[in-house]
Amino acid sequence: DAGVIQSPRHEVTEMGQEVTLRCKPISGHNSLFWYRQTMMRGLELLIYFNNNVPIDDSGMPEDRFSAKMPNASFSTLKIQPSEPRDSAVYFCASSLAASGGHEQFFGPGTRLTVL
Amino acid sequence: AQSVAQPEDQVNVAEGNPLTVKCTYSVSGNPYLFWYVQYPNRGLQFLLKYITGDNLVKGSYGFEAEFNKSQTSFHLKKPSALVSDSALYFCAPKGGSQGNLIFGKGTKLSVKP
């Protein structure tokens, strides 16, 4: 298996532009997680899905952020409009299930820079 | 409230010496406990986990961790450190019925030759 796939790996955009980050989870995994990592705040859970349904989006910073999972093999995280403070590394992770003792497998991340 | 604490921002050890990275936690119910490692400019990699059973669990790259219920701790250990172990280490607990892991800011491990 190729592991969790994220694209793009790097994104540089200007303030006010729309940004879409993409994630393909490991085949057969039923849970998908979006995280954001910064030096100041560490690793933050933004939202997670179970069987394509959003379960907890309490970590989504504000309405500018939205996430979708239209099917079991694809998820997007969209920021519109983007702001410089959104600059961070965004990770997607998947696991067999959210509950229980299943480990999460992380993708390589998308480094977002908003100018 | 559910939380995790890694009291040391950085741990420095000499190559060949034993290392310990400390972790204490607070979760509701029976805990599931995980350790992850992050190398520079990479995603997090799973090292090991405690679910139930033997309190000493062994994981990747020679790492092990000991679950201590009374002290609510899950310290990461390795008998002999390598320079290549230098990375950021995260302890991540979760309550049994929860869906998400709880991450702290991690501990930076630096192993010098």
Interface residues (C-beta under 8 A of the other chain):
Chain A: V4 S31 F33 Y35 G42 L43 E44 L45 Y48 N50 I55 D56 F91 A93 A98 S99 G100 G101 E103 Q104 F105 F106 G107 P108 G109
Chain B: Y32 F34 Y36 R42 G43 L44 Q45 F46 K49 I51 T52 F90 G96 S97 Q98 G99 N100 L101 F103 G104 K105 G106
